[in-house]
């Protein structure tokens, strides 16, 4: 049974057709406010932004979606869930709302890689980005430390079996293992699990996790775009995250010129849920410094 908060989130959005698929979207558009695209992570959904939504909407026009295979969006069997395709959906959402301005991006986890693809497209003249802020995610394949369940899901054939047999208790255990000191509530975890399970969601879990291999194969393109871009970039990192925590931020400082990094002590993999006020503080400071 979804919580009142999740029900309100669903009711505040709509499912539309993008690129021929049913995609859940949520927007808060005010004409004179700069557009901000929110890109969620794996295996969750745009609901991860609910704690930041109202404060962000007071300053910016917001665009969010559940990417293909996630949350309330369509989860087709046999789909090839590529990062490039997910970037297409992000751009299709902006086009649907006739957003022709250069956009700011706030991304997390899987969404970080989609944002890196958008950075690459910006360099090619196929996207227009004003800034990108990253939360914890696998920006560099060499620093990503997946959980055991992720490694199993990534094994061909076995992954589908594991996905079908994954339970809410296993999901809760995994999510708590990557959290900081502010552990997620049972209600939040049940809401996230509910969204994962919608529309036979287990079908998509193993297909989506091919992003780990895609990161390795496309490292030159995506890390290159991150390192070489002229777009202002920011990393806000939950330092306690065992997957992409302080070790990721350290690598970011090594490779990215003039790195702008905020370490959040005692915070894990989902900073926007564990410490939303700290994320907002760091993000607003970043945006204010750009004066754009």
DRENBA-607460 format. One record per residue (C-alpha): residue in three letters; chain; z, y, x. Coordinates in Angstrom, 1 decimal, padded with zeros to 4 digits. Layout:
// residues N
+------+-------+--------+--------+--------+
: resn : chain :     zz :     yy :     xx :
+------+-------+--------+--------+--------+
:  ALA :     A :      Z :      Y :      X :
...
+------+-------+--------+--------+--------+
This chain:
// residues 292
+------+-------+--------+--------+--------+
: resn : chain :     zz :     yy :     xx :
+------+-------+--------+--------+--------+
:  UNK :     A :  000.0 :  000.0 :  000.0 :
:  UNK :     A : -001.1 :  003.3 :  001.7 :
:  UNK :     A :  001.5 :  006.0 :  002.1 :
:  UNK :     A :  001.3 :  009.3 :  000.2 :
:  UNK :     A :  000.2 :  010.9 :  003.4 :
:  UNK :     A : -002.7 :  008.5 :  003.9 :
:  UNK :     A : -003.7 :  008.8 :  000.2 :
:  UNK :     A : -003.7 :  012.6 :  000.6 :
:  UNK :     A : -005.9 :  012.3 :  003.7 :
:  UNK :     A : -008.4 :  010.1 :  001.9 :
:  UNK :     A : -008.5 :  012.4 : -001.1 :
:  UNK :     A : -009.1 :  015.4 :  001.2 :
:  UNK :     A : -012.3 :  013.9 :  002.6 :
:  UNK :     A : -015.5 :  012.3 :  001.3 :
:  UNK :     A : -017.8 :  009.4 :  002.1 :
:  UNK :     A : -021.4 :  010.6 :  002.6 :
:  UNK :     A : -024.6 :  009.0 :  003.9 :
:  UNK :     A : -025.3 :  009.8 :  007.6 :
:  UNK :     A : -028.1 :  008.1 :  009.4 :
:  UNK :     A : -028.4 :  005.7 :  006.5 :
:  UNK :     A : -024.8 :  004.6 :  006.6 :
:  UNK :     A : -021.7 :  005.4 :  004.5 :
:  UNK :     A : -019.5 :  007.5 :  006.7 :
:  UNK :     A : -016.1 :  009.0 :  005.8 :
:  UNK :     A : -015.9 :  012.7 :  006.7 :
:  UNK :     A : -013.3 :  015.4 :  006.5 :
:  UNK :     A : -013.9 :  019.1 :  007.0 :
:  UNK :     A : -012.1 :  022.4 :  006.7 :
:  UNK :     A : -014.9 :  025.0 :  007.2 :
:  UNK :     A : -014.3 :  028.8 :  007.2 :
:  UNK :     A : -017.4 :  030.8 :  008.0 :
:  UNK :     A : -016.1 :  033.1 :  010.7 :
:  UNK :     A : -014.0 :  030.4 :  012.6 :
:  UNK :     A : -015.3 :  028.6 :  015.6 :
:  UNK :     A : -016.4 :  025.0 :  014.9 :
:  UNK :     A : -014.1 :  022.2 :  016.3 :
:  UNK :     A : -015.3 :  018.6 :  016.3 :
:  UNK :     A : -012.5 :  016.0 :  016.3 :
:  UNK :     A : -013.4 :  012.6 :  017.7 :
:  UNK :     A : -010.9 :  009.7 :  017.2 :
:  UNK :     A : -010.2 :  006.6 :  019.3 :
:  UNK :     A : -010.2 :  002.8 :  019.1 :
:  UNK :     A : -009.3 :  000.9 :  016.9 :
:  UNK :     A : -008.0 :  003.7 :  014.6 :
:  UNK :     A : -009.7 :  006.5 :  012.8 :
:  UNK :     A : -009.8 :  010.2 :  012.0 :
:  UNK :     A : -006.4 :  009.8 :  010.3 :
:  UNK :     A : -005.0 :  010.1 :  013.8 :
:  UNK :     A : -005.6 :  013.9 :  013.5 :
:  UNK :     A : -003.5 :  014.4 :  010.4 :
:  UNK :     A : -000.5 :  015.9 :  012.2 :
:  UNK :     A : -002.7 :  018.5 :  013.9 :
:  UNK :     A : -005.0 :  019.2 :  010.9 :
:  UNK :     A : -003.3 :  022.1 :  009.2 :
:  UNK :     A : -002.4 :  024.1 :  012.3 :
:  UNK :     A : -005.9 :  023.6 :  013.7 :
:  UNK :     A : -007.5 :  024.6 :  010.4 :
:  UNK :     A : -005.6 :  027.9 :  010.5 :
:  UNK :     A : -007.7 :  028.8 :  013.6 :
:  UNK :     A : -010.9 :  026.8 :  013.6 :
:  UNK :     A : -013.5 :  025.2 :  011.3 :
:  UNK :     A : -012.8 :  021.5 :  011.5 :
:  UNK :     A : -015.3 :  018.6 :  011.5 :
:  UNK :     A : -014.0 :  015.0 :  011.6 :
:  UNK :     A : -015.4 :  011.6 :  010.8 :
:  UNK :     A : -014.5 :  007.9 :  010.9 :
:  UNK :     A : -017.3 :  006.7 :  013.3 :
:  UNK :     A : -019.3 :  003.7 :  012.3 :
:  UNK :     A : -017.1 :  000.6 :  012.2 :
:  UNK :     A : -013.9 :  002.5 :  011.9 :
:  UNK :     A : -011.5 :  003.5 :  009.2 :
:  UNK :     A : -013.1 :  004.2 :  005.8 :
:  UNK :     A : -016.6 :  004.2 :  007.1 :
:  UNK :     A : -019.1 :  001.4 :  006.8 :
:  UNK :     A : -018.5 : -001.6 :  009.1 :
:  UNK :     A : -021.8 : -003.5 :  009.2 :
:  UNK :     A : -022.0 : -007.0 :  010.5 :
:  UNK :     A : -024.1 : -007.5 :  013.6 :
:  UNK :     A : -024.3 : -003.8 :  014.4 :
:  UNK :     A : -024.7 : -002.6 :  017.9 :
:  UNK :     A : -021.9 : -000.2 :  018.3 :
:  UNK :     A : -023.1 :  002.0 :  021.2 :
:  UNK :     A : -021.4 :  005.2 :  022.4 :
:  UNK :     A : -024.8 :  006.8 :  022.1 :
:  UNK :     A : -025.0 :  005.9 :  018.4 :
:  UNK :     A : -021.5 :  007.3 :  017.7 :
:  UNK :     A : -022.6 :  010.6 :  019.4 :
:  UNK :     A : -025.6 :  010.6 :  017.0 :
:  UNK :     A : -023.2 :  010.4 :  014.1 :
:  UNK :     A : -021.1 :  013.3 :  015.4 :
:  UNK :     A : -024.2 :  015.4 :  015.7 :
:  UNK :     A : -025.4 :  014.3 :  012.3 :
:  UNK :     A : -022.2 :  015.4 :  010.7 :
:  UNK :     A : -022.6 :  018.9 :  012.3 :
:  UNK :     A : -026.2 :  019.0 :  011.1 :
:  UNK :     A : -025.2 :  017.9 :  007.6 :
:  UNK :     A : -023.1 :  021.1 :  007.4 :
:  UNK :     A : -025.7 :  023.2 :  009.1 :
:  UNK :     A : -023.4 :  024.0 :  012.0 :
:  UNK :     A : -025.9 :  025.5 :  014.4 :
:  UNK :     A : -023.3 :  027.1 :  016.7 :
:  UNK :     A : -022.1 :  025.7 :  020.0 :
:  UNK :     A : -019.1 :  023.5 :  019.1 :
:  UNK :     A : -015.7 :  022.9 :  020.7 :
:  UNK :     A : -014.6 :  019.3 :  021.0 :
:  UNK :     A : -011.1 :  017.6 :  020.9 :
:  UNK :     A : -011.3 :  013.9 :  021.6 :
:  UNK :     A : -009.1 :  010.9 :  022.2 :
:  UNK :     A : -009.5 :  007.4 :  023.7 :
:  UNK :     A : -012.9 :  006.0 :  022.6 :
:  UNK :     A : -013.7 :  009.5 :  021.4 :
:  UNK :     A : -013.4 :  010.7 :  025.0 :
:  UNK :     A : -016.4 :  008.6 :  026.0 :
:  UNK :     A : -018.4 :  009.9 :  023.0 :
:  UNK :     A : -017.5 :  013.4 :  024.2 :
:  UNK :     A : -018.7 :  012.5 :  027.7 :
:  UNK :     A : -022.0 :  011.5 :  026.1 :
:  UNK :     A : -022.2 :  014.8 :  024.3 :
:  UNK :     A : -021.5 :  016.5 :  027.7 :
:  UNK :     A : -024.4 :  014.7 :  029.1 :
:  UNK :     A : -026.6 :  015.8 :  026.2 :
:  UNK :     A : -025.4 :  019.3 :  026.7 :
:  UNK :     A : -026.8 :  019.2 :  030.2 :
:  UNK :     A : -030.1 :  017.9 :  028.8 :
:  UNK :     A : -030.3 :  020.6 :  026.2 :
:  UNK :     A : -029.7 :  018.1 :  023.3 :
:  UNK :     A : -026.3 :  019.3 :  022.3 :
:  UNK :     A : -024.5 :  022.7 :  022.5 :
:  UNK :     A : -020.8 :  022.5 :  023.6 :
:  UNK :     A : -018.5 :  025.4 :  024.1 :
:  UNK :     A : -015.5 :  023.5 :  025.4 :
:  UNK :     A : -014.1 :  019.9 :  025.5 :
:  UNK :     A : -010.5 :  018.9 :  025.5 :
:  UNK :     A : -009.6 :  015.2 :  026.2 :
:  UNK :     A : -006.4 :  013.3 :  025.2 :
:  UNK :     A : -005.6 :  009.9 :  026.8 :
:  UNK :     A : -008.7 :  007.8 :  027.2 :
:  UNK :     A : -010.9 :  005.9 :  029.7 :
:  UNK :     A : -012.7 :  008.7 :  031.3 :
:  UNK :     A : -013.1 :  006.7 :  034.5 :
:  UNK :     A : -013.7 :  002.9 :  034.2 :
:  UNK :     A : -011.7 :  002.3 :  037.3 :
:  UNK :     A : -008.5 :  003.8 :  035.9 :
:  UNK :     A : -008.7 :  002.1 :  032.4 :
:  UNK :     A : -006.0 : -000.6 :  032.0 :
:  UNK :     A : -006.7 : -002.4 :  028.8 :
:  UNK :     A : -004.0 : -004.4 :  026.9 :
:  UNK :     A : -004.3 : -008.2 :  026.9 :
:  UNK :     A : -005.6 : -008.2 :  023.3 :
:  UNK :     A : -008.4 : -005.9 :  024.3 :
:  UNK :     A : -009.4 : -008.2 :  027.1 :
:  UNK :     A : -009.6 : -011.1 :  024.7 :
:  UNK :     A : -011.5 : -009.2 :  022.1 :
:  UNK :     A : -014.1 : -008.3 :  024.7 :
:  UNK :     A : -014.9 : -012.0 :  025.5 :
:  UNK :     A : -018.2 : -012.9 :  023.7 :
:  UNK :     A : -017.7 : -015.3 :  020.8 :
:  UNK :     A : -014.0 : -015.6 :  021.4 :
:  UNK :     A : -013.6 : -011.9 :  020.4 :
:  UNK :     A : -014.7 : -012.5 :  016.8 :
:  UNK :     A : -012.2 : -015.3 :  016.5 :
:  UNK :     A : -009.4 : -013.2 :  017.9 :
:  UNK :     A : -010.3 : -010.3 :  015.7 :
:  UNK :     A : -010.2 : -012.4 :  012.6 :
:  UNK :     A : -006.8 : -013.8 :  013.5 :
:  UNK :     A : -005.2 : -010.5 :  014.5 :
:  UNK :     A : -002.0 : -009.8 :  012.4 :
:  UNK :     A : -000.2 : -006.7 :  011.5 :
:  UNK :     A :  002.8 : -007.7 :  013.6 :
:  UNK :     A :  000.6 : -008.2 :  016.7 :
:  UNK :     A : -001.0 : -004.8 :  016.0 :
:  UNK :     A :  002.4 : -003.1 :  015.7 :
:  UNK :     A :  003.6 : -004.8 :  018.9 :
:  UNK :     A :  000.5 : -003.6 :  020.8 :
:  UNK :     A :  000.8 :  000.0 :  019.5 :
:  UNK :     A :  004.5 :  000.2 :  020.4 :
:  UNK :     A :  003.8 : -001.1 :  023.9 :
:  UNK :     A :  001.5 :  001.9 :  024.6 :
:  UNK :     A :  003.8 :  004.5 :  023.1 :
:  UNK :     A :  006.2 :  006.8 :  024.8 :
:  UNK :     A :  009.8 :  007.4 :  023.9 :
:  UNK :     A :  008.9 :  008.7 :  020.4 :
:  UNK :     A :  007.9 :  005.4 :  018.9 :
:  UNK :     A :  005.6 :  005.4 :  015.9 :
:  UNK :     A :  007.1 :  004.8 :  012.5 :
:  UNK :     A :  006.5 :  001.6 :  010.6 :
:  UNK :     A :  004.8 :  003.6 :  007.8 :
:  UNK :     A :  002.3 :  005.1 :  010.2 :
:  UNK :     A :  001.5 :  001.8 :  011.8 :
:  UNK :     A :  001.0 :  000.2 :  008.4 :
:  UNK :     A : -001.3 :  003.0 :  007.4 :
:  UNK :     A : -003.4 :  002.5 :  010.6 :
:  UNK :     A : -003.5 : -001.2 :  010.0 :
:  UNK :     A : -004.6 : -000.6 :  006.4 :
:  UNK :     A : -007.5 :  001.5 :  007.7 :
:  UNK :     A : -008.5 : -001.0 :  010.3 :
:  UNK :     A : -008.6 : -003.8 :  007.6 :
:  UNK :     A : -010.7 : -001.8 :  005.1 :
:  UNK :     A : -014.2 : -003.1 :  004.4 :
:  UNK :     A : -013.6 : -006.4 :  006.3 :
:  UNK :     A : -012.7 : -004.4 :  009.4 :
:  UNK :     A : -012.0 : -007.4 :  011.6 :
:  UNK :     A : -015.8 : -007.8 :  011.7 :
:  UNK :     A : -016.2 : -004.6 :  013.7 :
:  UNK :     A : -013.3 : -004.9 :  016.1 :
:  UNK :     A : -015.0 : -007.1 :  018.7 :
:  UNK :     A : -018.3 : -005.3 :  018.4 :
:  UNK :     A : -016.7 : -001.9 :  018.9 :
:  UNK :     A : -014.8 : -003.0 :  022.0 :
:  UNK :     A : -018.0 : -003.3 :  023.9 :
:  UNK :     A : -017.3 :  000.3 :  024.8 :
:  UNK :     A : -015.4 : -001.0 :  027.9 :
:  UNK :     A : -018.5 : -002.6 :  029.3 :
:  UNK :     A : -020.6 :  000.4 :  028.3 :
:  UNK :     A : -018.3 :  002.6 :  030.3 :
:  UNK :     A : -018.9 :  000.5 :  033.4 :
:  UNK :     A : -022.7 :  000.4 :  032.9 :
:  UNK :     A : -023.0 :  004.1 :  032.2 :
:  UNK :     A : -020.4 :  005.4 :  034.6 :
:  UNK :     A : -022.9 :  007.5 :  036.6 :
:  UNK :     A : -024.1 :  009.3 :  033.4 :
:  UNK :     A : -020.7 :  009.8 :  031.8 :
:  UNK :     A : -018.5 :  010.5 :  034.8 :
:  UNK :     A : -021.3 :  012.6 :  036.2 :
:  UNK :     A : -021.4 :  014.7 :  033.0 :
:  UNK :     A : -017.6 :  015.2 :  033.2 :
:  UNK :     A : -017.5 :  016.1 :  036.8 :
:  UNK :     A : -020.6 :  018.3 :  037.0 :
:  UNK :     A : -020.6 :  020.1 :  033.6 :
:  UNK :     A : -020.2 :  023.8 :  033.4 :
:  UNK :     A : -018.5 :  023.5 :  030.0 :
:  UNK :     A : -014.8 :  024.4 :  030.2 :
:  UNK :     A : -012.8 :  021.1 :  030.2 :
:  UNK :     A : -009.1 :  020.3 :  029.6 :
:  UNK :     A : -007.1 :  017.1 :  029.9 :
:  UNK :     A : -003.9 :  016.7 :  027.9 :
:  UNK :     A : -002.3 :  013.5 :  029.0 :
:  UNK :     A :  000.7 :  011.5 :  027.7 :
:  UNK :     A :  002.0 :  010.4 :  031.1 :
:  UNK :     A :  003.9 :  007.3 :  029.9 :
:  UNK :     A :  000.7 :  005.6 :  028.6 :
:  UNK :     A :  000.2 :  002.3 :  030.5 :
:  UNK :     A : -003.5 :  002.3 :  029.5 :
:  UNK :     A : -004.7 :  005.8 :  030.4 :
:  UNK :     A : -001.6 :  007.7 :  031.5 :
:  UNK :     A : -000.5 :  009.6 :  034.6 :
:  UNK :     A : -002.8 :  007.4 :  036.8 :
:  UNK :     A : -005.8 :  008.7 :  034.7 :
:  UNK :     A : -004.6 :  012.3 :  035.1 :
:  UNK :     A : -004.2 :  011.9 :  038.8 :
:  UNK :     A : -007.8 :  010.6 :  039.1 :
:  UNK :     A : -009.0 :  013.4 :  036.9 :
:  UNK :     A : -007.5 :  015.9 :  039.3 :
:  UNK :     A : -009.2 :  014.1 :  042.2 :
:  UNK :     A : -012.7 :  014.2 :  040.8 :
:  UNK :     A : -013.0 :  017.1 :  038.4 :
:  UNK :     A : -013.5 :  020.5 :  040.0 :
:  UNK :     A : -010.8 :  023.1 :  039.2 :
:  UNK :     A : -009.0 :  020.6 :  037.0 :
:  UNK :     A : -007.0 :  021.9 :  034.0 :
:  UNK :     A : -004.4 :  019.2 :  033.3 :
:  UNK :     A : -001.3 :  019.1 :  031.2 :
:  UNK :     A :  001.0 :  016.1 :  031.7 :
:  UNK :     A :  003.2 :  015.3 :  028.7 :
:  UNK :     A :  006.3 :  013.5 :  030.0 :
:  UNK :     A :  007.8 :  010.8 :  027.9 :
:  UNK :     A :  004.6 :  010.6 :  025.8 :
:  UNK :     A :  002.3 :  007.6 :  025.5 :
:  UNK :     A : -001.2 :  006.9 :  024.4 :
:  UNK :     A : -001.3 :  008.8 :  021.2 :
:  UNK :     A : -000.1 :  012.3 :  022.1 :
:  UNK :     A : -001.4 :  013.9 :  018.8 :
:  UNK :     A :  000.9 :  011.6 :  016.9 :
:  UNK :     A :  003.8 :  011.3 :  019.3 :
:  UNK :     A :  004.1 :  015.0 :  020.3 :
:  UNK :     A :  001.8 :  017.1 :  018.0 :
:  UNK :     A :  003.6 :  020.3 :  018.8 :
:  UNK :     A :  003.1 :  019.9 :  022.5 :
:  UNK :     A : -000.5 :  019.0 :  022.1 :
:  UNK :     A : -001.1 :  022.1 :  020.0 :
:  UNK :     A :  000.7 :  024.3 :  022.5 :
:  UNK :     A : -001.5 :  023.0 :  025.3 :
:  UNK :     A : -004.7 :  023.1 :  023.3 :
:  UNK :     A : -004.1 :  026.6 :  022.0 :
:  UNK :     A : -003.3 :  027.9 :  025.5 :
:  UNK :     A : -006.6 :  026.3 :  026.7 :
:  UNK :     A : -008.6 :  027.9 :  024.0 :
:  UNK :     A : -007.0 :  031.3 :  024.3 :
:  UNK :     A : -007.8 :  031.2 :  028.1 :
:  UNK :     A : -011.5 :  030.8 :  027.2 :
:  UNK :     A : -011.5 :  033.6 :  024.7 :
:  UNK :     A : -014.1 :  031.8 :  022.7 :
+------+-------+--------+--------+--------+
